[in-house]
Amino acid sequence: MKDMPRIHFAHLPTPVEFLPNLTEILKGPRLFIKRDDQTGLALGGNKTRKLEFLVADAQEKQARTLITAGAIQSNHCRQTAAAAAKFGFDCILVLTSAEVKTKQSNETASQDTGTGQIFAVVPDGNLLLDQLFNAQLVWTKPEDREKVLQKTWIEAEKEGRVPYLIPYGGSNPIGAMGYVFAMKELMDQLIECPEYPDYIVFPSSSGGTQAGLSLGAEMFGYKGRVLGISVDEREAVLKERVASLANQCSQLIGEKHVFLPSDIHVNDAYLGGGYGVMGKTEQEAIQLFARYEGILLDPVYTGRAAGGLIDLIRKGFFAQDKPVLFWHTGGTPALFAQRYQSSLIPSM
Ligand SMILES: Cc1ncc(COP(=O)(O)O)c(C=O)c1O
């Protein structure tokens, strides 16, 4: 394998823990969890591993400004802003919200997008942290994201800010490297642990996490299945995206592994009301993990994936006598976003 530039700042290896109470309550296979909510860098999460490679690449290219995009409660944006602060980059975040609207003449804006559009914003959860890390925010509607991102990049370049573009979710072949090595880390941990997981289950969205884990599984000999619970895409779209990323990542490091979409395992049965909409599935999963294991999930990603895991256990999808590992990918700050609070604690 070719060596890739990397800065080591994640808190690794993250622990693998047994979940005795959930195993008992759900009456399913023995459940384990890999704690990537504990990777460090601004409350942890899966982006820390990707950013070790992306920030190293930005440094190699002598960039001065990290630019990326995401939803209003994006964990990726929060962690990118923290990495920028830590390593002395400026940071520009292009944030999307469906609530960004055209300004009426008599309205005052709490956020002005600079394009005649406004957005009344509550600075909570990840968004509060983006601002603490001193990121510059650019607001846009989801459908204008690519256009605004491009414009932002061009302007930064014109101004001599030497921008480095980190793609949505940090999911390109460089970012995916973080999860190739995460699989190596797990395989090393399994040498000391007699309980070999038959399935690894986690939330999948922009696909970098799943691409890295899938390639890592091939490279380091993981014999079970890497199952992404889709957060926002139909199965066929996500399989295609993950296979393509895994192939690019394999090429980048001089490996010969080739993936077809049919080699990638995705379940899209838990899309619910769409991206970021918390329903009963996420609510129950968050409550069960909190009440019985003292573990915090998030409303958007891990809540949805754990909800899927719980449902699959109840349906008898997994072999009863083979352990299952839930890979926690972080996202905890979104729990503190006002929009989710009444669903989390119904009496509020
Ligand atoms: C907490 C959390 N889990 C999972 C994911 C999905 O990871 P990926 O985009 O690599 O598929 C994200 C993406 O933003 C995330 O923030």
PDBQT file of the ligand as one rigid body, heavy atoms in Angstrom, charges set to zero:
ROOT
HETATM    1  C1  LIG A 401     -22.561  11.424  12.763  1.00  0.00    +0.000 C 
HETATM    2  C2  LIG A 401     -22.445  10.970  11.351  1.00  0.00    +0.000 A 
HETATM    3  N1  LIG A 401     -22.546   9.663  11.084  1.00  0.00    +0.000 NA
HETATM    4  C3  LIG A 401     -22.473   9.186   9.830  1.00  0.00    +0.000 A 
HETATM    5  C4  LIG A 401     -22.287  10.025   8.767  1.00  0.00    +0.000 A 
HETATM    6  C5  LIG A 401     -22.232   9.444   7.396  1.00  0.00    +0.000 C 
HETATM    7  O1  LIG A 401     -20.923   9.248   6.989  1.00  0.00    +0.000 OA
HETATM    8  P1  LIG A 401     -20.570   9.291   5.437  1.00  0.00    +0.000 P 
HETATM    9  O2  LIG A 401     -20.975  10.655   4.980  1.00  0.00    +0.000 OA
HETATM   10  O3  LIG A 401     -19.139   9.010   5.374  1.00  0.00    +0.000 OA
HETATM   11  O4  LIG A 401     -21.414   8.260   4.756  1.00  0.00    +0.000 OA
HETATM   12  C6  LIG A 401     -22.161  11.409   8.982  1.00  0.00    +0.000 A 
HETATM   13  C7  LIG A 401     -21.965  12.319   7.846  1.00  0.00    +0.000 C 
HETATM   14  O5  LIG A 401     -21.986  13.505   7.930  1.00  0.00    +0.000 OA
HETATM   15  C8  LIG A 401     -22.237  11.890  10.308  1.00  0.00    +0.000 A 
HETATM   16  O6  LIG A 401     -22.127  13.199  10.586  1.00  0.00    +0.000 OA
ENDROOT
TORSDOF 0
